[in-house]
Amino acid sequence: MKIRLGLLGVADSLEIIQSVTNEYSEFICTPVEVLTEEDLDEKVAPLINEMDMWLCTGPITYEIVQDWNKIDAPVFHVGYNGSTLYKTVLRVLYEQKIAVDEISFDSCDAPTWENALQEAGISTKLKYVESEVISLEGLIHYHYELWKSGKTKAAITGHPIHHELQRLGVPAYRSLPSTMAAEAVLTQILRTYEMLHYKSTQIAVQIIEIDSFLDLKKDNFSTDELFRIELKYMETLLSYTKTVHGSVKPSGLGRYVIFTTRGLLQDITNNYSQIPDMEDFDQISKEAVTCGIGIGQTVYDAEINAGNALLHAKEVGKGSWMVCFDDKTIAGPLGKPEQLTYSYTSEQLESISQETSLSVMTLNKLKSSLKKLASDELNANELAKYMQIPARSARRILTTLEEKGYAEVVAEEKPHTRGRPRKIYKIAPF
């Protein structure tokens, strides 16, 4: 097992991390010195698809990478805690001859710094800790203004902030990653890789239903023509099955079952976000193919989940693709901007379902829609759009929830065209 690991940070921190990774035969490391998002665009973007995982040498680099938001692979960072932190503080106290509450801190929250100091026998409430990485400029401003106003006499931060603060005259220090912290995160990376590798080899089953009648021309129906179309579909599916290194078997009129692995389907659907962009399917009307994908630890589990996914896909409409994972989470429809992820198992929702007569699946879809909207308020049209249902069905759901005390009308809005005002509902947490 060889893991391609990208290392991100500043030169001296990279050297420390590399000295630790050299002891692990499992890693092939590529160090990249980065300070800003511009560095990420220039140096990291070309390597994105060449790395299995990424490791940032500190929390500030990690926050910059997270804000950049262009890496899909798992990203880790070496945390600063315990001896890593209090050694830096002791150095500042010794060299500057000041009190702990005259130092400004960042990278970690106050409790983390205070716990580290307690390990060194220092019990003090810290006054100036910026736990959020606002921006590099923001952190420089934070430390500089405290020092300039006389509230602090030194700062502990990260690179390149400490370098800029020193240029401005602020006694600035930085914490470097410890070998112990690096070893801990490398162990975590190994475990994560093993887990992801196991997941990628899980069984995946696709149940595909093809409506042969959609490709029949008007006034040209015959059993021979229907048979010809079905043969064409079977050839297409055989070609697609080779792409996913699987096997296919017919399962009734117009229904086929394909057996493959989770990892291969994850790649071909772009992490279950889109319908496979395959030449094979270009020969078939998109509305003719409805698909349910099931993931499971056994073939039986995966096939059951695929059946559930297919039922959800048929509820959405012809041509829809849905996925049911091994934890009973449903995702889809693939390729649609209104894609939802929801679970159909929950004791709390079972209780609400019995009270409202709305299915657990409907309630879960509602929860997922609210999450996607980032709001607990919506009207029937918005709910219909996200749940892929008629507006009248959405109104019935909201009315039912209102009657049972799980929603209330908080406002009305006039439509742009003629019509009744639209009620805006606030949904109670559940």
C-alpha positions as CSV (number, residue, x, y, z in Angstrom):
1,M,0.0,0.0,0.0
2,K,1.5,3.3,-1.1
3,I,-0.3,6.6,-0.3
4,R,0.5,9.6,-2.3
5,L,0.5,12.4,0.3
6,G,0.8,16.1,-0.5
7,L,2.4,18.2,2.2
8,L,1.4,21.8,2.4
9,G,3.1,24.5,4.5
10,V,6.2,26.6,4.9
11,A,9.7,25.4,4.4
12,D,10.8,24.8,8.1
13,S,7.5,23.1,9.0
14,L,7.7,20.9,5.9
15,E,11.2,19.7,6.9
16,I,9.9,18.6,10.4
17,I,7.0,16.7,8.9
18,Q,9.2,15.1,6.2
19,S,11.6,13.9,8.9
20,V,8.7,12.0,10.4
21,T,7.1,10.7,7.2
22,N,10.5,9.3,6.2
23,E,10.0,6.7,8.9
24,Y,6.8,5.5,7.2
25,S,7.2,3.2,4.2
26,E,3.5,3.7,3.3
27,F,3.8,7.3,2.2
28,I,5.1,8.8,-1.0
29,C,5.3,12.5,-0.1
30,T,5.3,15.6,-2.3
31,P,6.1,18.7,-0.3
32,V,4.7,22.0,-1.6
33,E,5.6,25.4,0.0
34,V,2.4,27.5,0.2
35,L,1.6,30.7,2.0
36,T,-1.5,32.1,0.1
37,E,-4.3,31.1,-2.1
38,E,-2.3,32.3,-5.1
39,D,0.3,29.7,-4.2
40,L,-2.4,27.1,-4.1
41,D,-3.6,28.1,-7.6
42,E,-0.1,28.1,-9.0
43,K,1.5,25.1,-7.2
44,V,-1.3,22.8,-5.9
45,A,-4.0,23.0,-8.6
46,P,-1.8,21.0,-11.1
47,L,-1.3,18.3,-8.5
48,I,-4.9,17.9,-7.3
49,N,-5.6,14.6,-9.1
50,E,-2.1,13.2,-8.4
51,M,-2.5,12.9,-4.6
52,D,-4.6,10.5,-2.5
53,M,-4.6,12.8,0.6
54,W,-3.1,16.1,1.8
55,L,-1.5,17.1,5.1
56,C,-1.1,20.8,6.1
57,T,1.7,21.5,8.6
58,G,-0.4,23.8,10.8
59,P,-3.9,25.2,11.4
60,I,-3.4,28.4,9.5
61,T,-2.4,26.6,6.3
62,Y,-5.3,24.3,6.8
63,E,-7.8,27.2,7.0
64,I,-6.4,28.7,3.8
65,V,-6.8,25.4,2.0
66,Q,-10.3,25.0,3.3
67,D,-11.3,28.5,2.1
68,W,-9.7,27.7,-1.3
69,N,-12.1,24.7,-1.4
70,K,-10.7,23.0,-4.5
71,I,-9.4,19.8,-3.0
72,D,-11.9,16.9,-3.0
73,A,-9.5,14.4,-1.4
74,P,-9.3,14.2,2.4
75,V,-7.2,17.1,4.0
76,F,-5.6,16.8,7.4
77,H,-3.5,19.1,9.5
78,V,-1.0,18.8,12.3
79,G,-2.7,20.2,15.4
80,Y,-0.9,22.4,18.0
81,N,-1.4,21.3,21.6
82,G,0.3,20.4,24.8
83,S,4.1,20.7,24.7
84,T,4.0,22.3,21.2
85,L,2.2,25.3,22.6
86,Y,3.6,25.7,26.1
87,K,7.2,25.5,24.9
88,T,6.7,28.5,22.7
89,V,5.0,30.4,25.6
90,L,7.9,29.6,28.0
91,R,10.3,30.9,25.4
92,V,8.4,34.2,25.1
93,L,8.2,34.6,28.9
94,Y,11.9,33.9,29.3
95,E,13.1,36.2,26.4
96,Q,10.6,39.1,26.9
97,K,10.3,39.0,30.7
98,I,6.5,39.6,30.5
99,A,3.4,38.1,31.9
100,V,1.2,35.5,30.0
101,D,-1.7,38.0,29.8
102,E,0.5,40.4,27.9
103,I,0.7,38.0,24.9
104,S,-1.8,37.8,22.1
105,F,-2.5,34.3,20.6
106,D,-4.2,32.8,17.5
107,S,-4.4,29.4,15.7
108,C,-6.2,27.7,18.7
109,D,-9.0,28.7,21.0
110,A,-8.5,29.9,24.6
111,P,-9.2,26.6,26.4
112,T,-6.6,24.8,24.2
113,W,-3.9,27.4,25.1
114,E,-4.9,27.4,28.8
115,N,-4.9,23.6,29.0
116,A,-1.4,23.5,27.4
117,L,-0.2,26.1,29.9
118,Q,-1.6,24.0,32.8
119,E,0.7,21.2,31.7
120,A,3.6,23.5,32.4
121,G,2.2,24.5,35.8
122,I,0.8,27.9,34.6
123,S,-2.8,28.6,35.6
124,T,-3.9,31.9,33.9
125,K,-6.9,33.1,32.1
126,L,-5.8,34.5,28.7
127,K,-7.1,37.9,27.6
128,Y,-6.3,38.0,23.9
129,V,-7.0,34.9,21.8
130,E,-8.3,35.0,18.3
131,S,-9.5,31.5,17.6
132,E,-10.8,32.1,14.1
133,V,-8.6,32.5,11.1
134,I,-10.2,35.7,9.8
135,S,-7.6,36.2,7.1
136,L,-3.9,36.7,7.1
137,E,-4.4,40.4,6.9
138,G,-7.0,40.3,9.7
139,L,-4.7,38.4,12.0
140,I,-1.8,40.7,11.4
141,H,-4.1,43.7,12.1
142,Y,-5.4,41.9,15.3
143,H,-2.0,41.4,16.8
144,Y,-0.5,44.7,15.7
145,E,-3.4,46.8,17.0
146,L,-3.1,45.1,20.5
147,W,0.6,45.7,20.6
148,K,0.4,49.3,19.2
149,S,-2.2,50.2,21.9
150,G,0.0,48.8,24.6
151,K,-2.3,46.0,25.6
152,T,0.2,43.3,24.7
153,K,4.0,43.1,24.4
154,A,4.3,40.0,22.2
155,A,2.4,37.7,19.9
156,I,2.4,34.0,19.2
157,T,1.1,33.1,15.7
158,G,2.1,31.3,12.6
159,H,4.0,31.9,9.4
160,P,3.8,34.2,7.5
161,I,2.0,36.3,10.1
162,H,4.9,36.3,12.6
163,H,7.3,37.5,9.8
164,E,5.1,40.4,8.9
165,L,4.6,41.4,12.6
166,Q,8.4,41.3,13.2
167,R,8.8,43.7,10.2
168,L,6.3,46.0,11.9
169,G,8.3,45.9,15.1
170,V,6.1,43.4,17.1
171,P,8.0,40.8,19.1
172,A,6.4,37.8,17.3
173,Y,6.9,34.1,17.8
174,R,5.6,31.0,16.1
175,S,4.8,27.5,17.1
176,L,6.3,24.6,15.0
177,P,4.7,21.2,14.7
178,S,6.0,18.6,17.1
179,T,7.1,15.1,15.9
180,M,4.6,13.5,18.3
181,A,1.7,15.5,16.8
182,A,2.8,14.6,13.3
183,E,3.0,10.9,14.2
184,A,-0.6,11.1,15.6
185,V,-2.0,12.6,12.4
186,L,-0.1,10.2,10.1
187,T,-1.7,7.3,12.0
188,Q,-5.1,8.9,11.5
189,I,-4.3,9.3,7.7
190,L,-3.4,5.6,7.5
191,R,-6.6,4.5,9.2
192,T,-8.7,6.8,7.0
193,Y,-7.0,5.5,3.9
194,E,-7.7,1.9,4.9
195,M,-11.4,2.8,5.7
196,L,-11.8,4.5,2.3
197,H,-10.1,1.6,0.5
198,Y,-12.5,-0.9,2.2
199,K,-15.5,1.3,1.2
200,S,-14.4,1.4,-2.4
201,T,-14.4,-2.4,-2.6
202,Q,-17.9,-2.7,-1.1
203,I,-20.6,-4.3,-3.3
204,A,-22.6,-2.0,-5.5
205,V,-25.8,-3.1,-7.4
206,Q,-27.6,-1.1,-10.1
207,I,-31.2,-2.0,-10.9
208,I,-32.0,-0.3,-14.2
209,E,-35.5,-0.1,-15.7
210,I,-35.8,0.8,-19.4
211,D,-39.1,1.8,-20.9
212,S,-38.8,0.4,-24.4
213,F,-42.0,2.0,-25.6
214,L,-40.5,5.5,-25.4
215,D,-38.3,4.7,-28.4
216,L,-41.1,3.2,-30.5
217,K,-42.2,5.4,-33.3
218,K,-45.9,6.3,-33.7
219,D,-47.9,3.9,-35.7
220,N,-44.9,1.5,-35.9
221,F,-45.7,-0.8,-33.0
222,S,-44.9,-4.5,-33.5
223,T,-43.5,-7.2,-31.3
224,D,-40.5,-7.5,-33.7
225,E,-39.7,-3.8,-33.4
226,L,-40.0,-4.0,-29.6
227,F,-37.7,-7.0,-29.6
228,R,-35.2,-5.1,-31.8
229,I,-35.2,-2.2,-29.4
230,E,-34.7,-4.4,-26.4
231,L,-31.7,-6.1,-28.1
232,K,-30.2,-2.7,-28.7
233,Y,-30.7,-1.8,-25.0
234,M,-29.1,-5.1,-23.9
235,E,-26.0,-4.4,-26.1
236,T,-25.7,-0.9,-24.6
237,L,-25.9,-2.3,-21.1
238,L,-23.3,-4.9,-21.9
239,S,-20.9,-2.2,-23.1
240,Y,-21.6,-0.1,-20.0
241,T,-21.1,-3.1,-17.7
242,K,-17.6,-3.6,-19.1
243,T,-16.9,0.1,-18.2
244,V,-17.7,-0.6,-14.6
245,H,-16.0,-4.0,-14.6
246,G,-19.3,-5.6,-13.6
247,S,-21.8,-8.3,-14.7
248,V,-25.4,-7.8,-15.8
249,K,-28.4,-10.1,-15.7
250,P,-32.0,-9.6,-16.9
251,S,-34.6,-9.4,-14.2
252,G,-37.9,-9.3,-15.9
253,L,-39.3,-7.3,-18.8
254,G,-37.2,-4.1,-19.3
255,R,-35.4,-4.6,-15.9
256,Y,-31.6,-5.4,-15.6
257,V,-29.4,-5.8,-12.6
258,I,-25.7,-4.9,-12.7
259,F,-23.1,-6.0,-10.1
260,T,-20.0,-3.9,-9.6
261,T,-18.1,-2.1,-6.7
262,R,-18.7,1.1,-4.9
263,G,-15.4,2.7,-5.9
264,L,-16.0,2.2,-9.6
265,L,-19.5,3.7,-9.5
266,Q,-18.3,6.6,-7.3
267,D,-15.7,7.5,-10.0
268,I,-18.1,7.2,-13.0
269,T,-20.8,9.2,-11.3
270,N,-18.4,11.9,-9.9
271,N,-19.0,10.9,-6.3
272,Y,-22.7,10.1,-6.9
273,S,-23.5,13.6,-8.2
274,Q,-24.2,13.0,-11.9
275,I,-25.5,10.3,-14.3
276,P,-22.6,8.6,-16.0
277,D,-21.6,10.6,-19.1
278,M,-21.3,7.5,-21.3
279,E,-21.5,7.2,-25.1
280,D,-23.3,3.9,-24.5
281,F,-26.3,5.8,-23.0
282,D,-26.4,8.3,-25.9
283,Q,-28.3,5.7,-27.9
284,I,-31.1,5.6,-25.4
285,S,-33.6,8.3,-24.5
286,K,-32.7,9.7,-21.1
287,E,-36.2,9.5,-19.9
288,A,-36.3,5.8,-20.8
289,V,-33.7,4.8,-18.2
290,T,-34.6,4.9,-14.5
291,C,-32.0,3.6,-12.1
292,G,-31.5,2.7,-8.4
293,I,-28.0,2.2,-7.0
294,G,-27.5,0.2,-3.8
295,I,-24.4,-0.1,-1.7
296,G,-23.9,-2.9,0.8
297,Q,-21.5,-5.1,2.6
298,T,-23.1,-8.2,1.0
299,V,-24.7,-8.7,-2.4
300,Y,-28.0,-9.2,-0.7
301,D,-27.8,-5.9,1.2
302,A,-26.7,-4.0,-1.9
303,E,-29.6,-5.5,-3.9
304,I,-32.1,-4.6,-1.2
305,N,-30.8,-1.0,-1.1
306,A,-30.8,-0.8,-4.9
307,G,-34.5,-1.8,-4.9
308,N,-35.2,1.0,-2.4
309,A,-33.3,3.5,-4.5
310,L,-35.2,2.5,-7.6
311,L,-38.5,3.0,-5.8
312,H,-37.4,6.5,-4.7
313,A,-36.2,7.2,-8.3
314,K,-39.6,6.2,-9.7
315,E,-41.3,8.6,-7.3
316,V,-39.2,11.4,-8.6
317,G,-40.1,10.5,-12.2
318,K,-38.9,8.7,-15.3
319,G,-35.2,9.1,-16.1
320,S,-34.2,9.6,-12.5
321,W,-31.2,8.0,-10.8
322,M,-31.1,7.6,-7.0
323,V,-28.6,6.0,-4.6
324,C,-29.2,4.1,-1.3
325,F,-26.0,3.7,0.8
326,D,-25.3,1.0,3.4
327,D,-26.4,3.4,6.2
328,K,-29.8,3.7,4.6
329,T,-29.1,7.3,3.4
330,I,-30.7,8.2,0.1
331,A,-29.1,10.6,-2.4
332,G,-30.4,12.0,-5.7
333,P,-31.7,12.6,-8.2
334,L,-28.2,12.4,-9.8
335,G,-27.4,15.2,-12.2
336,K,-30.0,17.6,-10.8
337,P,-29.2,20.9,-9.1
338,E,-31.9,20.1,-6.5
339,Q,-30.2,16.9,-5.4
340,L,-31.1,15.9,-1.8
341,T,-29.5,13.5,0.7
342,Y,-31.8,12.1,3.4
343,S,-32.3,9.0,5.5
344,Y,-35.5,6.9,5.7
345,T,-34.8,5.5,9.2
346,S,-35.3,7.6,12.3
347,E,-37.2,6.9,15.6
348,Q,-38.1,10.5,16.0
349,L,-39.4,10.8,12.4
350,E,-41.3,7.5,12.9
351,S,-43.1,9.2,15.8
352,I,-43.9,12.3,13.8
353,S,-44.9,10.2,10.8
354,Q,-47.5,8.3,12.9
355,E,-48.9,11.6,14.2
356,T,-49.1,13.4,10.8
357,S,-49.6,10.5,8.5
358,L,-46.7,11.8,6.4
359,S,-44.1,9.1,5.5
360,V,-40.7,9.1,7.1
361,M,-39.2,9.5,3.6
362,T,-41.3,12.7,3.1
363,L,-40.2,14.1,6.4
364,N,-36.6,13.4,5.6
365,K,-36.8,15.0,2.2
366,L,-38.3,18.1,3.9
367,K,-35.4,18.2,6.4
368,S,-32.9,17.9,3.5
369,S,-34.7,20.7,1.6
370,L,-34.5,23.0,4.6
371,K,-30.8,22.2,5.0
372,K,-30.2,22.9,1.3
373,L,-32.1,26.2,1.6
374,A,-30.2,27.1,4.8
375,S,-33.4,28.3,6.3
376,D,-36.3,27.0,8.3
377,E,-38.8,29.1,6.3
378,L,-40.2,28.3,2.9
379,N,-43.3,28.4,0.7
380,A,-45.0,25.5,-1.1
381,N,-43.4,26.3,-4.5
382,E,-39.9,26.2,-3.0
383,L,-40.7,22.9,-1.3
384,A,-42.1,21.5,-4.5
385,K,-39.0,22.4,-6.4
386,Y,-36.6,20.8,-3.9
387,M,-38.6,17.7,-3.3
388,Q,-39.5,17.3,-7.0
389,I,-43.2,17.0,-6.3
390,P,-46.3,18.9,-7.5
391,A,-47.0,22.2,-5.8
392,R,-50.4,20.9,-4.5
393,S,-48.6,18.0,-2.8
394,A,-46.2,20.5,-1.2
395,R,-49.1,22.6,0.1
396,R,-50.7,19.5,1.6
397,I,-47.5,18.6,3.4
398,L,-47.2,22.1,4.9
399,T,-50.8,22.3,5.8
400,T,-50.6,19.0,7.6
401,L,-47.5,20.1,9.5
402,E,-49.3,23.3,10.5
403,E,-52.3,21.4,11.8
404,K,-50.1,19.2,13.9
405,G,-48.1,22.1,15.3
406,Y,-44.9,21.4,13.4
407,A,-45.2,24.5,11.2
408,E,-46.7,27.9,11.4
409,V,-47.5,30.6,8.8
410,V,-45.2,33.6,9.5
411,A,-45.8,35.7,6.4
412,E,-47.5,35.9,3.0
413,E,-45.9,37.1,-0.3
414,K,-47.6,38.3,-3.4
415,P,-46.7,36.4,-6.6
416,H,-45.3,38.4,-9.6
417,T,-48.2,37.3,-11.7
418,R,-51.9,37.1,-10.7
419,G,-52.9,34.6,-8.0
420,R,-53.4,34.1,-4.3
421,P,-50.7,35.3,-1.9
422,R,-48.2,32.5,-1.1
423,K,-48.0,31.5,2.5
424,I,-44.5,31.3,4.1
425,Y,-44.2,28.6,6.7
426,K,-41.7,28.3,9.5
427,I,-40.9,24.7,10.2
428,A,-40.2,23.6,13.8
429,P,-37.0,21.7,14.4
430,F,-37.4,17.9,14.3
